[in-house]
């Protein structure tokens, strides 16, 4: 998925829904961003923003839908490049056709992980299929650590089995949770899971105290660390917690995506679809894409032109780090 907002860093942070002066969890609000080319769909972006660049190595969270494709036109993102990251596609409904310059041709379907690695360079396209009536899901990025950020192209698919715990159903697509472990390897310790919480359910899960966690609410509202997180908001909890308690205080089912990882200690530069360490990294990646370099390869089978890179800003793109952890 392509990051095409004009100012990717101009995002808001806040916790306007609670009177507690020092909540145990922070709440990050979303910003609406048009995605793609001339027929853009709108996504809700909660990461990155000025208050927080990363949660573990998770550096990008887009949340979209449910969109009636007959009205919105669905997703049609032309071939575009990536460097220094992995893309994680996860759907709640609909279907997306994925093609990349590794030669992968796959479909993103609800409850199934598609993970693409674009270290030194990869390009791909994403188009919702004619079978899709309602498109609804998340697109996530993982920053690669310095020693692996120029790794080769890769693509992984995994359909996790649902795990039942009292009051919830869990699908673990990366890492370990509730006794289930995804077989998909990661370059840093990570957690990624979808949880369906029954009405009025409270679930306490073992957690890795070395991890920080983010909770994206897709449906309903959920309490994490006694802080209520509303739909489309992202709750953040720092390290030092060996359990996570999630409560659905409503009479309807709730759905969340739980992300986690050890704090990513490296500063990164994010611009458009590139993750680097310096302004020069971005300049070189953009130039390679605009010159149709072999660095990104070609996407076969997509009916249309490549997505052009936006103009670089007139200022130097500075590395960004998280605020001091709490």
Rosetta silent file (secondary structure, phi, psi, omega in degrees, C-alpha in Angstrom):
SEQUENCE: XXXXXXXXXXXXXXXXXXXXXXXXXXXXXXXXXXXXXXXXXXXXXXXXXXXXXXXXXXXXXXXXXXXXXXXXXXXXXXXXXXXXXXXXXXXXXXXXXXXXXXXXXXXXXXXXXXXXXXXXXXXXXXXXXXXXXXXXXXXXXXXXXXXXXXXXXXXXXXXXXXXXXXXXXXXXXXXXXXXXXXXXXXXXXXXXXXXXXXXXXXXXXXXXXXXXXXXXXXXXXXXXXXXXXXXXXXXXXXXXXXXXXXXXXXXXXXXXXXXXXXXXXXXXXXXXXXXXXXXXXXXXXXXXXXXXXXXXXXXXXXXXXXXXXXXXXXXXXXXXXXXXXX
SCORE:     score description
SCORE:     0.000 S_00000001
   1 L     0.000  146.320 -170.482    0.000    0.000    0.000 S_00000001
   2 L  -101.513  133.187  177.939    1.255    3.446   -0.893 S_00000001
   3 L   -90.501   96.894 -172.935    1.815    6.280    1.553 S_00000001
   4 L  -114.010   14.267  176.875    0.729    9.252   -0.542 S_00000001
   5 L   -68.338  148.103 -175.598   -0.265   11.860    2.032 S_00000001
   6 L   -67.654  -34.450 -178.464    1.428   15.199    1.442 S_00000001
   7 L  -130.044   84.789 -175.203    2.710   15.507    5.008 S_00000001
   8 L   -61.511  -15.495 -177.184    3.189   12.042    6.519 S_00000001
   9 L   -97.957   -8.513 -175.007    4.375   13.529    9.822 S_00000001
  10 L   -86.435   70.640 -178.388    1.531   15.962   10.418 S_00000001
  11 L  -121.035  161.105 -173.531   -0.533   13.682   12.614 S_00000001
  12 L  -106.167  155.470  173.329   -2.255   14.218   15.934 S_00000001
  13 L  -134.025  143.974  177.475   -1.995   12.499   19.268 S_00000001
  14 L   179.745  170.498  176.190   -4.343   12.771   22.163 S_00000001
  15 L  -137.456   68.068 -171.420   -6.593   11.143   24.720 S_00000001
  16 L   -78.912   -4.250 -170.282   -9.674   13.396   24.608 S_00000001
  17 L   -98.279   -0.455 -171.349  -12.124   10.795   25.878 S_00000001
  18 L  -132.389  146.672 -178.252  -10.867   10.332   29.441 S_00000001
  19 L   -94.410  -11.777 -179.766  -10.610   12.505   32.522 S_00000001
  20 L   -62.336  124.757 -174.403   -7.789   10.549   34.159 S_00000001
  21 L   -67.612  -32.375 -179.442   -4.794   12.922   34.206 S_00000001
  22 L  -130.553   76.441 -179.596   -2.177   10.187   33.767 S_00000001
  23 L   -64.510  150.885  179.874   -3.748    7.194   31.985 S_00000001
  24 L   -71.503  -24.873  177.899   -1.740    3.991   31.887 S_00000001
  25 L  -119.306  142.923  172.990   -2.250    3.792   28.138 S_00000001
  26 E   -86.254  151.899  174.816   -1.911    6.552   25.562 S_00000001
  27 E  -119.491  122.448  179.867   -4.573    6.954   22.886 S_00000001
  28 E  -104.848  126.403 -178.440   -3.472    7.978   19.400 S_00000001
  29 L   -90.390  158.747 -174.069   -6.156    9.335   17.101 S_00000001
  30 L   -92.959  158.043  172.888   -6.348    8.697   13.376 S_00000001
  31 E  -120.693  134.689  177.074   -5.964   11.007   10.417 S_00000001
  32 E   -75.299  130.370 -175.958   -7.899   10.532    7.166 S_00000001
  33 E  -134.365  131.158  174.023   -5.513   10.091    4.228 S_00000001
  34 E   -74.781  137.549 -175.150   -6.288    9.587    0.507 S_00000001
  35 E  -117.597  135.171  173.292   -4.626    6.455   -0.815 S_00000001
  36 L    97.174 -158.719 -174.492   -3.497    5.647   -4.339 S_00000001
  37 L   -93.244 -133.643 -172.753   -3.665    7.608   -7.567 S_00000001
  38 L   -65.318  -28.499  177.375   -6.426    9.612   -9.232 S_00000001
  39 L  -106.616   74.553 -170.976   -9.218    7.414   -7.827 S_00000001
  40 L   -81.183  140.939  168.194   -8.113    7.488   -4.212 S_00000001
  41 E   -99.375  158.256 -176.421   -9.796    5.653   -1.370 S_00000001
  42 E   -99.616  134.830  176.112   -9.586    7.079    2.146 S_00000001
  43 E  -121.290  160.395  176.074   -7.768    5.325    4.966 S_00000001
  44 E  -105.279  117.895 -174.053   -7.422    6.135    8.664 S_00000001
  45 E  -108.017  123.422  177.688   -3.742    6.434    9.648 S_00000001
  46 E  -110.990  -13.963  177.903   -2.646    6.162   13.281 S_00000001
  47 E  -146.237  134.528    2.639    1.078    5.497   12.781 S_00000001
  48 L   -84.303  164.102  169.378    3.425    7.261   12.243 S_00000001
  49 E  -151.202  171.845 -172.145    2.657   10.568   13.866 S_00000001
  50 L   -59.746  -33.554 -176.926    4.648   13.259   15.621 S_00000001
  51 L   -77.904  -22.678 -177.566    4.034   11.773   19.058 S_00000001
  52 E  -155.543  125.269  179.678    5.063    8.245   18.088 S_00000001
  53 L   -92.953  -37.406 -174.369    7.022    6.880   15.142 S_00000001
  54 L  -140.452  154.260  165.110    7.124    3.191   16.044 S_00000001
  55 E  -126.675  107.210 -163.620    5.612    0.517   18.270 S_00000001
  56 L    60.546 -134.824  175.073    8.280   -2.134   18.320 S_00000001
  57 L   -92.753    0.222  176.084    9.332   -2.261   14.672 S_00000001
  58 E   -68.217  121.807 -173.646    5.759   -1.483   13.521 S_00000001
  59 E  -121.806    1.187 -172.984    6.114    1.866   11.755 S_00000001
  60 E  -160.048  128.607  178.000    2.886    2.301    9.780 S_00000001
  61 E  -135.708  114.381  171.222   -0.790    1.506   10.416 S_00000001
  62 E  -112.978  136.429 -176.985   -3.561    2.158    7.889 S_00000001
  63 E  -128.472  126.184 -175.069   -7.139    1.119    8.712 S_00000001
  64 E  -137.935  152.991  176.909   -9.829    1.215    6.041 S_00000001
  65 E    83.639 -175.986    1.767  -13.486    0.325    5.547 S_00000001
  66 E   -70.855  126.061 -179.513  -15.952   -1.121    5.681 S_00000001
  67 E  -111.095  129.132  172.057  -16.301    0.461    2.215 S_00000001
  68 E   -73.722  110.842 -174.645  -19.058   -0.380   -0.258 S_00000001
  69 H   -62.113  -30.278  178.600  -16.993   -0.985   -3.373 S_00000001
  70 H   -62.263  -27.153  179.690  -19.940   -0.065   -5.613 S_00000001
  71 H   -96.820  -41.010 -173.528  -19.739    3.456   -4.167 S_00000001
  72 H   -87.360  -20.076 -174.984  -16.029    3.865   -3.388 S_00000001
  73 L    87.515   -8.724  177.491  -14.574    2.069   -6.399 S_00000001
  74 L    75.065 -159.952 -177.909  -12.509   -0.160   -4.108 S_00000001
  75 L  -102.176  131.235  176.136   -8.727   -0.343   -4.060 S_00000001
  76 E  -146.970   81.401 -177.022   -6.678    0.221   -7.200 S_00000001
  77 E  -103.050  112.473 -177.409   -3.065    0.984   -6.266 S_00000001
  78 E   -65.527  165.264  178.868   -0.759    0.901   -9.285 S_00000001
  79 E   -50.816  130.602 -178.456    2.758   -0.601   -9.063 S_00000001
  80 E  -146.753  160.520 -171.145    4.815    1.315   -6.512 S_00000001
  81 E   -98.047  163.431  170.643    8.135    0.722   -4.721 S_00000001
  82 E  -143.455  146.656  170.863    9.246   -0.118   -1.178 S_00000001
  83 E  -139.497  149.890  169.456   12.612   -0.166    0.573 S_00000001
  84 L    68.914   20.259 -174.277   13.758   -0.997    4.092 S_00000001
  85 E  -153.162  171.648  168.235   10.483   -2.526    5.279 S_00000001
  86 E  -120.241  141.944  174.434    7.984   -5.366    5.257 S_00000001
  87 E  -102.355  137.296  178.745    4.310   -4.917    4.358 S_00000001
  88 E  -120.858  115.903 -179.915    1.677   -6.855    6.300 S_00000001
  89 E  -105.840  131.388 -178.341   -1.769   -7.131    4.705 S_00000001
  90 E  -144.604  123.144 -176.896   -4.741   -8.296    6.824 S_00000001
  91 E  -110.750  148.154  169.548   -8.391   -8.188    5.763 S_00000001
  92 E   -98.869  -33.198  174.157  -11.689   -8.412    7.640 S_00000001
  93 E  -155.046  157.390 -179.031  -13.759   -8.591    4.447 S_00000001
  94 L    95.861 -170.957 -178.833  -13.195   -8.414    0.689 S_00000001
  95 E  -153.773  136.198 -179.309  -10.352   -9.652   -1.461 S_00000001
  96 E  -124.579  133.603  176.071   -7.260   -7.933   -2.910 S_00000001
  97 E   -90.303  127.203 -177.257   -5.118   -9.183   -5.773 S_00000001
  98 E  -113.803  130.220  171.364   -1.396   -8.776   -5.105 S_00000001
  99 E  -131.556  140.962  179.380    1.355   -8.832   -7.735 S_00000001
 100 E  -140.055  172.116 -175.445    5.000   -8.018   -7.082 S_00000001
 101 L   -79.829   -1.588  168.973    8.382   -7.854   -8.810 S_00000001
 102 L   -78.473  -17.061 -175.777    9.479  -11.071   -7.134 S_00000001
 103 L   102.869    2.782  179.819    6.902  -12.745   -9.382 S_00000001
 104 L   -69.986  137.405  171.621    4.357  -13.375   -6.626 S_00000001
 105 E  -133.337  107.572 -172.609    0.701  -13.418   -7.650 S_00000001
 106 E  -142.080  169.317  178.582   -1.500  -13.900   -4.596 S_00000001
 107 E  -120.571  134.014  174.113   -4.812  -12.909   -3.055 S_00000001
 108 E   -89.211  121.679 -178.993   -5.289  -11.200    0.288 S_00000001
 109 E  -128.225  158.199 -177.900   -8.341  -12.756    1.977 S_00000001
 110 E   -55.415  134.985  177.010   -9.925  -12.313    5.416 S_00000001
 111 L    75.769   13.192  179.837   -8.022  -14.027    8.196 S_00000001
 112 L  -127.516  134.957 -178.897   -4.943  -14.724    6.050 S_00000001
 113 E   -87.597  131.733  163.828   -1.556  -13.016    6.293 S_00000001
 114 E  -117.736  119.653 -178.545    0.329  -11.747    3.268 S_00000001
 115 E  -121.610  121.852 -179.865    3.785  -10.486    4.225 S_00000001
 116 E  -115.644  131.849  179.030    6.068   -8.929    1.618 S_00000001
 117 E  -103.442  121.789  176.600    9.705   -8.037    2.278 S_00000001
 118 E  -122.156   72.911 -178.358   11.127   -5.103    0.355 S_00000001
 119 L   -68.945  -86.108  179.491   14.599   -4.666    1.808 S_00000001
 120 L   -67.577  -34.053  177.491   16.867   -3.285   -0.904 S_00000001
 121 L   169.429  135.480  175.010   13.885   -2.836   -3.225 S_00000001
 122 E  -151.645  158.331  172.564   10.613   -4.347   -4.413 S_00000001
 123 E  -134.027  153.123 -179.416    7.518   -3.084   -6.216 S_00000001
 124 E  -157.017  165.265  175.167    3.926   -4.330   -6.135 S_00000001
 125 E  -124.842  155.083  179.778    0.333   -3.543   -7.041 S_00000001
 126 E  -138.933  120.493 -176.879   -2.881   -4.000   -5.023 S_00000001
 127 E  -137.581  126.296  175.970   -6.319   -4.177   -6.626 S_00000001
 128 E   -67.504  142.609 -172.865   -9.594   -5.260   -5.039 S_00000001
 129 L   -84.521  162.006  177.300  -11.161   -8.108   -7.021 S_00000001
 130 L   -60.680  -21.375  178.553  -14.560   -8.120   -8.796 S_00000001
 131 L   -73.921  -13.307 -175.285  -15.771  -10.548   -6.108 S_00000001
 132 L   -80.549  126.893  173.082  -15.366   -7.843   -3.461 S_00000001
 133 L  -107.258  -38.533  177.214  -18.508   -6.027   -2.320 S_00000001
 134 E  -127.669  123.868 -179.078  -17.237   -4.629    1.000 S_00000001
 135 E  -105.704  128.020 -171.230  -13.541   -3.845    1.506 S_00000001
 136 E  -158.949  121.793  179.603  -12.343   -3.689    5.096 S_00000001
 137 E   178.003 -163.003  178.317   -8.938   -4.278    6.659 S_00000001
 138 E  -134.265  149.406  171.144   -5.552   -2.967    7.738 S_00000001
 139 E  -122.642  126.990 -173.237   -2.229   -2.395    6.024 S_00000001
 140 E  -126.631  148.085  174.354    0.821   -2.454    8.294 S_00000001
 141 E  -121.817  147.244  175.546    4.529   -1.847    7.793 S_00000001
 142 E  -119.902  126.185  176.297    7.489   -3.198    9.744 S_00000001
 143 E   -76.105  133.953  177.089   10.822   -1.341    9.705 S_00000001
 144 L   -84.062  139.510  177.619   13.786   -3.597    9.016 S_00000001
 145 L   -66.465  159.457 -173.685   16.778   -3.271   11.377 S_00000001
 146 H   -51.129  -41.454 -176.123   19.961   -1.792    9.958 S_00000001
 147 H   -70.876  -14.941 -177.803   21.722   -5.106    9.426 S_00000001
 148 H  -120.844    5.526 -170.787   18.816   -6.438    7.343 S_00000001
 149 L   -73.756   -9.323  174.624   17.420   -3.350    5.661 S_00000001
 150 L  -111.492   23.371  179.677   19.009   -4.237    2.318 S_00000001
 151 L   -66.253  166.773 -176.943   17.882   -7.852    2.387 S_00000001
 152 L   -75.413  171.079  178.960   16.418   -9.510   -0.697 S_00000001
 153 L   -68.761  147.211  178.027   12.808   -9.658   -1.831 S_00000001
 154 E  -157.385  157.448  177.003   10.491  -12.175   -0.193 S_00000001
 155 E  -144.959  132.376 -179.473    6.808  -13.039    0.077 S_00000001
 156 E  -129.639  142.066  174.512    5.071  -15.157    2.731 S_00000001
 157 E  -125.970  139.185 -179.762    1.471  -16.343    3.079 S_00000001
 158 E  -153.644  133.228  176.917   -0.030  -17.823    6.262 S_00000001
 159 L  -112.269   97.147 -177.572   -3.578  -18.620    7.396 S_00000001
 160 L   -69.838  145.507  175.816   -3.548  -18.849   11.215 S_00000001
 161 L   -78.489  147.621  176.409   -6.031  -21.128   12.913 S_00000001
 162 L   -72.196  137.266  177.614   -8.465  -19.498   15.364 S_00000001
 163 E  -112.399  128.173  179.962   -7.579  -20.028   19.014 S_00000001
 164 E   -96.064  129.660  165.845  -10.362  -19.909   21.601 S_00000001
 165 E  -124.776  168.003 -176.769   -9.853  -18.464   25.059 S_00000001
 166 L   -61.189  111.245  177.006  -12.587  -17.599   27.505 S_00000001
 167 L    93.573   -0.204 -176.385  -14.432  -14.650   25.963 S_00000001
 168 E  -154.564  155.151  169.876  -12.353  -14.276   22.804 S_00000001
 169 E  -119.548  133.171 -170.888  -11.237  -15.796   19.524 S_00000001
 170 E  -126.514  137.490  170.629   -7.654  -15.036   18.467 S_00000001
 171 E  -121.454  114.107 -177.262   -5.746  -15.369   15.207 S_00000001
 172 E   -95.106  110.040 -179.145   -1.986  -14.953   15.656 S_00000001
 173 E   -97.763  -20.101  172.682   -0.378  -13.953   12.363 S_00000001
 174 E  -142.849  141.068  175.964    3.066  -12.976   13.737 S_00000001
 175 L    78.874 -154.583 -174.375    4.805  -13.930   16.967 S_00000001
 176 E  -131.312  135.579  175.703    3.244  -15.739   19.935 S_00000001
 177 E  -159.796  141.865  174.363    0.044  -15.166   21.902 S_00000001
 178 L    54.630   35.050  177.217   -2.388  -17.356   23.869 S_00000001
 179 L    80.484    4.108  179.661   -0.225  -20.423   23.362 S_00000001
 180 E  -115.537  141.670 -178.002   -0.164  -20.140   19.570 S_00000001
 181 E  -128.181  129.727  174.582    2.901  -19.208   17.490 S_00000001
 182 L   -74.124  139.413  177.743    3.034  -18.080   13.881 S_00000001
 183 L   -81.068   -4.555 -176.172    5.668  -19.905   11.803 S_00000001
 184 L   -75.088  121.803 -177.676    6.411  -16.767    9.772 S_00000001
 185 L   -74.326  151.536  176.827    9.919  -15.504   10.665 S_00000001
 186 L  -130.308  159.321 -176.999   10.573  -11.853   11.545 S_00000001
 187 L   -86.168  -17.496  172.892   13.766   -9.788   11.693 S_00000001
 188 L  -137.082  160.331  178.425   12.969   -8.404   15.158 S_00000001
 189 L   -62.705  125.651 -175.578   10.719   -9.794   17.930 S_00000001
 190 E  -139.161  159.132  170.280    7.125   -8.984   16.918 S_00000001
 191 E  -135.091  136.051  172.765    3.509   -9.744   17.738 S_00000001
 192 E  -146.780  125.133 -176.926    0.526   -9.397   15.427 S_00000001
 193 E  -154.543  147.276  169.403   -2.936  -10.816   16.150 S_00000001
 194 E  -100.398  135.504  178.365   -6.627  -10.257   15.521 S_00000001
 195 E  -125.635  130.617  170.925   -8.928  -10.652   18.522 S_00000001
 196 E  -105.172  116.498 -177.934  -12.714  -10.954   18.525 S_00000001
 197 E  -101.671  128.961  178.281  -14.045  -10.108   21.979 S_00000001
 198 L   -67.811  159.140  177.342  -17.477  -11.302   23.031 S_00000001
 199 L   -55.869  134.170  177.192  -19.957   -8.799   24.507 S_00000001
 200 L    62.282   19.743 -178.160  -19.022   -7.855   28.104 S_00000001
 201 L   -87.729  145.774  170.008  -15.946  -10.091   27.969 S_00000001
 202 E  -123.743  128.743 -176.578  -12.681   -9.455   29.806 S_00000001
 203 E  -124.684  128.770  174.064   -9.579  -11.322   28.648 S_00000001
 204 E  -114.257  123.172 -174.220   -6.200  -11.397   30.401 S_00000001
 205 E  -119.956  142.418  173.089   -3.357  -12.704   28.274 S_00000001
 206 E   -61.733  142.062 -179.814    0.303  -13.421   29.104 S_00000001
 207 L  -133.662  157.146  174.543    2.582  -10.811   27.559 S_00000001
 208 L   -84.265  116.991 -176.396    6.297  -10.357   27.013 S_00000001
 209 L   -64.998  -16.565  177.787    7.360   -7.609   29.430 S_00000001
 210 L   -80.750   -9.328 -178.498   10.101   -6.572   26.979 S_00000001
 211 E   -91.114  147.043  159.352    7.432   -5.647   24.414 S_00000001
 212 E   -99.609  155.622 -172.281    5.552   -2.421   23.923 S_00000001
 213 E  -131.774  149.028  172.147    2.039   -2.869   22.517 S_00000001
 214 E  -126.196  138.665 -179.096   -0.445   -1.119   20.291 S_00000001
 215 E  -122.234  108.314  176.392   -4.173   -1.899   20.182 S_00000001
 216 E   -94.818  122.894 -179.869   -6.088   -0.809   17.082 S_00000001
 217 E   -92.737  119.406  177.770   -9.854   -0.989   17.574 S_00000001
 218 E   -91.878  -38.052 -176.097  -11.697   -1.941   14.412 S_00000001
 219 E  -143.439  130.648  178.669  -15.163   -2.483   15.867 S_00000001
 220 L    89.779 -152.962  173.409  -16.648   -1.442   19.217 S_00000001
 221 L  -146.758  143.293 -171.175  -14.634    0.008   22.075 S_00000001
 222 E  -137.476  138.548  174.140  -12.165   -1.781   24.312 S_00000001
 223 E   -90.587  132.028  172.232  -10.411   -0.971   27.578 S_00000001
 224 E  -128.721  123.993 -178.228   -6.661   -1.584   27.751 S_00000001
 225 L    53.675   43.399  177.670   -4.858   -0.787   31.030 S_00000001
 226 L    62.766   19.184  176.217   -8.080    0.879   32.263 S_00000001
 227 E  -117.176  126.184 -178.944   -8.086    3.257   29.292 S_00000001
 228 E   -79.844  128.873  177.636  -10.968    3.103   26.822 S_00000001
 229 E  -112.709  121.408 -177.042   -9.914    2.962   23.170 S_00000001
 230 L   -87.997  170.456 -179.483  -12.654    3.832   20.685 S_00000001
 231 L   -54.931  135.944  177.960  -13.145    2.596   17.130 S_00000001
 232 L    73.862    1.495  174.216  -10.280    3.623   14.769 S_00000001
 233 L   -92.761  161.689  179.201   -8.100    4.733   17.693 S_00000001
 234 E  -121.237  116.526  174.518   -4.772    3.175   18.641 S_00000001
 235 E   -87.528  139.710 -179.788   -3.979    2.491   22.276 S_00000001
 236 E  -122.348  133.467  177.964   -0.297    2.396   23.235 S_00000001
 237 E  -131.141  128.447 -177.518    1.201    0.641   26.245 S_00000001
 238 L   -74.752 -174.228 -177.432    4.913    0.745   27.059 S_00000001
 239 L   -72.505  169.954  175.198    7.203   -2.048   28.216 S_00000001
 240 L    98.644   10.005 -179.436    7.139   -3.731   31.610 S_00000001
 241 L  -112.138  120.448  179.116    3.791   -5.560   31.419 S_00000001
 242 L   -94.436   -1.005  170.295    3.751   -9.350   31.750 S_00000001
 243 E  -140.590  155.562  173.309   -0.012   -9.515   31.166 S_00000001
 244 E  -124.702  127.011  177.689   -2.475   -7.622   28.987 S_00000001
 245 E  -112.631  123.478  179.907   -6.083   -7.209   30.069 S_00000001
 246 E  -119.784  131.244 -177.286   -8.635   -6.247   27.425 S_00000001
 247 E  -126.893  130.440  173.138  -12.271   -5.547   28.299 S_00000001
 248 L  -101.978  106.553 -175.087  -15.267   -5.126   26.037 S_00000001
 249 L   -92.088   13.232 -176.649  -17.770   -3.141   28.102 S_00000001
 250 L  -110.245  171.721 -179.483  -20.492   -3.106   25.433 S_00000001
 251 L   -91.151    9.874  177.616  -23.361   -5.422   24.491 S_00000001
 252 L  -123.819  158.144  178.302  -21.908   -6.067   21.022 S_00000001
 253 L   -65.374  150.822  177.267  -18.842   -7.971   19.887 S_00000001
 254 E  -121.978  150.840  177.549  -15.605   -6.001   19.477 S_00000001
 255 E  -130.567  134.012 -178.963  -12.707   -6.597   17.105 S_00000001
 256 E  -136.933  159.629  169.117   -9.141   -5.385   17.601 S_00000001
 257 E  -115.676  121.899 -179.149   -5.691   -5.848   16.114 S_00000001
 258 E  -102.601  124.933 -179.657   -2.969   -6.254   18.743 S_00000001
 259 E  -121.724  148.063  178.249    0.590   -5.348   17.737 S_00000001
 260 E  -160.259  169.267  176.844    3.765   -5.551   19.766 S_00000001
 261 E   171.707  164.391  174.702    7.515   -5.784   19.726 S_00000001
 262 E   -69.720  144.637 -177.818   10.705   -4.885   21.522 S_00000001
 263 L   -53.070  133.648 -179.604   11.467   -1.148   21.241 S_00000001
 264 L   -87.447  108.467 -168.940   13.172   -0.329   17.945 S_00000001
 265 L   -82.376   -9.904 -177.088   16.212    1.629   19.033 S_00000001
 266 L   -87.192  143.019  170.682   17.294    2.903   15.600 S_00000001
 267 L   -76.817  143.066 -179.942   16.244    6.260   14.181 S_00000001
 268 E  -127.727  158.088  170.706   14.555    5.955   10.809 S_00000001
 269 E  -112.851  123.491  177.505   13.679    8.217    7.914 S_00000001
 270 E  -117.704  127.506  175.019   10.241    7.584    6.396 S_00000001
 271 E  -152.149  132.635 -175.838    9.117    9.250    3.191 S_00000001
 272 L    50.430 -117.267 -177.616    6.516    8.047    0.673 S_00000001
 273 L  -107.524   18.308 -174.292    7.050    4.259    0.494 S_00000001
 274 E  -113.934  139.814  169.118   10.660    4.237    1.646 S_00000001
 275 E  -118.255  122.857 -179.900   12.234    3.562    5.041 S_00000001
 276 E  -136.798 -161.966  178.293   15.871    4.594    5.322 S_00000001
 277 L  -121.385   -8.829 -177.393   18.361    6.072    7.745 S_00000001
 278 L  -152.376  163.205  174.777   19.191    9.340    5.982 S_00000001
 279 H   -57.055  -39.618 -178.029   17.883   11.904    3.520 S_00000001
 280 H   -64.408  -35.439  175.469   20.341   10.538    0.961 S_00000001
 281 H   -55.836  -43.526 -178.116   18.820    7.049    1.271 S_00000001
 282 H   -68.526  -44.200  179.073   15.477    8.530    0.215 S_00000001
 283 H   -57.148  -46.293 -177.673   16.950   10.575   -2.634 S_00000001
 284 H   -66.666  -39.451  179.435   18.679    7.489   -4.054 S_00000001
 285 H   -66.940  -43.077  179.131   15.584    5.298   -3.760 S_00000001
 286 H   -62.496  -44.525 -179.498   13.356    7.887   -5.422 S_00000001
 287 H   -61.277  -41.670  179.648   15.837    8.396   -8.251 S_00000001
 288 H   -63.285  -39.990  179.120   16.067    4.640   -8.823 S_00000001
 289 H   -67.411  -45.592 -178.338   12.273    4.340   -9.012 S_00000001
 290 H   -65.499  -27.167  179.182   11.854    7.282  -11.371 S_00000001
 291 L   -93.279   10.761  179.289   14.577    5.851  -13.633 S_00000001
 292 L    53.804   42.465 -179.394   12.900    2.402  -13.681 S_00000001
 293 L   -64.729  152.731  174.496   15.998    0.872  -12.089 S_00000001
 294 L   -65.804  -11.030  178.908   16.314   -2.884  -11.685 S_00000001
 295 L   -54.335  -36.073 -176.925   16.517   -2.160   -7.958 S_00000001
 296 L  -105.341   -9.257 -179.873   12.719   -2.424   -7.817 S_00000001
 297 L    66.232 -166.047 -178.382   12.098   -4.765  -10.726 S_00000001
 298 L  -129.614  147.690  177.793    8.844   -4.832  -12.684 S_00000001
 299 L   -99.214  113.835  179.386    5.323   -5.964  -11.831 S_00000001
 300 L   -87.511  143.413  172.984    3.937   -8.215  -14.539 S_00000001
 301 L    95.653   -6.927  177.875    0.211   -8.551  -15.153 S_00000001
 302 L   -88.526  130.560 -178.214   -0.978   -5.161  -13.918 S_00000001
 303 L   -90.788   89.534 -179.645   -3.055   -3.267  -16.449 S_00000001
 304 L   155.084  174.198 -178.496   -1.849    0.293  -16.061 S_00000001
 305 L   -82.264  163.999  174.427    1.090    2.604  -15.476 S_00000001
 306 L   -71.202  157.496  176.337    3.381    2.718  -12.468 S_00000001
 307 L   -80.223  121.344  179.614    2.681    5.168   -9.664 S_00000001
 308 L   -72.881  150.700  177.518    5.044    8.154  -10.034 S_00000001
 309 L   -75.243  141.039  173.905    6.991    9.343   -7.013 S_00000001
 310 L   -68.757  166.334  177.888    5.949   12.689   -5.529 S_00000001
 311 L   -68.568  145.137  176.354    8.409   15.574   -5.506 S_00000001
 312 L   -68.945  149.539  175.016   10.922   15.615   -2.693 S_00000001
 313 L   -66.364  158.305 -179.465   10.461   18.270   -0.010 S_00000001
 314 L   -76.734  -13.869  178.701   12.686   21.338   -0.201 S_00000001
 315 L  -102.782  160.770  176.174   14.051   20.609    3.279 S_00000001
 316 L   -68.555  133.080  177.931   16.279   17.770    4.425 S_00000001
 317 L   -79.683  116.653 -173.324   14.258   14.799    5.672 S_00000001
 318 L   -92.531  146.122  173.315   15.452   14.281    9.219 S_00000001
 319 L   -61.387  150.424 -179.152   15.604   10.948   11.077 S_00000001
 320 E  -127.616  144.293  175.965   12.901   10.465   13.670 S_00000001
 321 L  -129.208  165.979  176.748   12.855    8.555   16.924 S_00000001
 322 L   -72.050  159.710  170.347   10.191    7.825   19.505 S_00000001
 323 L   -67.580  170.196  178.421    9.756    9.998   22.576 S_00000001
 324 L   -56.870  132.375 -178.973   11.215    8.726   25.831 S_00000001
 325 L   -70.815  155.042  177.649    9.477    5.515   26.799 S_00000001
 326 L  -126.683    0.000    0.000    7.393    5.338   29.937 S_00000001
